Amino acid sequence: MPVISVDWWKGNDRAQRQELVSELTACVSRIAGCPEEAVTVIVRDVDPGHWGKGGVLADALQAAAAPPAPNDTGGQQ
């Protein structure tokens, strides 16, 4: 029966994984017309340093997109 694989960045907690598994299972069960017990969901937490997008590792993209720290004056004094 249906097997769903989800790769997402590390950092989501158990409650978020449970919600994801529950929602995907319900949706696939409804669409495929199979019992929820027949649906398998595999969740893989991937470190952003092991995930590339557009030729750049995702941890570098995260660092570039991060807002400056509250005490950061942007190099100005």
PyMOL commands that set and color helices and strands:
alter all, ss='L'
color gray80, all
select helices_A, chain A and resi 14-32+36-38+48-50+58-65
alter helices_A, ss='H'
color red, helices_A
select strands_A, chain A and resi 3-9+40-46+52-53+56-57
alter strands_A, ss='S'
color yellow, strands_A
deselect
rebuild
show_as cartoon
